[in-house]
């Protein structure tokens, strides 16, 4: 008798935010993503093993890991429409503030 088990990954896009990238310093769209790894038995996903959150800059591709609390805060901010302009995430702020 064989028992087939393993894991399967799922990627969810939770929100798109406009933030100032800590790596390239450009104000760009950042995608807020949730990665869930689930345990599978006979190719049926049963329960989550790990959940990780990250943002990715659409300009340079830099990815920053987040805690669940930070991701929840950014998601509620995006839902409220407050994710626009000027927030610094993922490192040092650029020397000159962005003028729109």
C-alpha positions in Angstrom: 0.0 0.0 0.0 1.3 3.4 -1.0 0.6 6.7 0.8 1.2 9.8 -1.3 1.9 13.0 0.6 3.7 16.2 0.0 3.2 20.0 -0.1 1.7 22.5 -2.4 2.2 26.2 -2.5 -0.4 28.9 -3.1 0.3 32.5 -3.9 -2.4 35.2 -3.2 -2.2 38.8 -4.2 -3.9 40.8 -1.4 -3.4 44.4 -2.5 -1.5 46.8 -4.7 0.0 49.8 -2.9 2.0 52.9 -3.9 5.1 53.1 -1.7 8.6 54.5 -2.0 10.9 51.5 -2.5 13.7 51.2 0.0 16.1 49.7 -2.6 15.7 51.9 -5.7 14.1 55.0 -4.0 11.3 55.2 -6.7 7.7 55.7 -5.8 6.2 52.7 -7.4 3.4 50.2 -7.1 4.1 47.3 -4.7 2.1 44.1 -4.6 1.3 42.7 -1.2 1.4 38.9 -1.5 0.6 36.0 0.8 2.3 32.6 0.3 0.7 29.6 1.9 2.2 26.1 1.9 -0.3 23.3 2.5 0.2 19.6 3.4 -1.3 17.3 0.8 -2.4 13.7 1.2 -3.2 11.9 -2.1 -3.1 15.3 -3.9 -5.7 16.8 -1.6 -4.6 19.9 0.3 -5.5 19.4 4.0 -4.1 22.1 6.2 -1.6 25.0 6.0 2.0 24.4 7.1 3.3 27.9 6.7 2.1 31.4 5.8 4.4 34.2 4.7 3.8 37.7 3.6 5.9 40.0 1.4 5.8 43.1 -0.8 7.4 43.3 -4.2 8.4 46.5 -6.0 7.1 46.6 -9.6 9.9 48.9 -10.6 13.0 47.1 -9.5 11.6 43.7 -8.3 12.9 44.0 -4.7 11.0 41.8 -2.3 10.6 42.6 1.4 9.3 40.1 3.9 6.6 41.2 6.4 5.1 39.9 9.6 1.4 39.1 9.6 0.6 42.3 11.6 2.4 44.5 9.1 0.6 42.8 6.2 -2.7 43.2 7.9 -2.0 46.9 8.5 -1.0 47.5 4.9 -4.1 45.6 3.6 -6.5 47.7 5.7 -4.6 50.8 4.6 -5.1 49.8 1.0 -8.8 49.0 1.5 -9.3 52.5 3.1 -7.6 54.1 0.1 -4.7 55.4 2.2 -1.9 53.5 0.3 -1.2 56.4 -2.0 2.0 58.3 -2.1 5.0 58.9 -0.1 5.3 56.0 2.4 8.7 54.5 2.8 8.9 50.7 3.1 11.8 48.3 3.1 14.7 50.5 4.1 16.1 54.0 4.2 14.1 56.9 2.7 15.6 58.7 -0.3 17.4 62.0 0.5 14.9 64.2 -1.5 11.2 63.7 -0.8 9.1 62.9 -3.9 7.2 65.9 -5.2 4.0 65.2 -7.2 
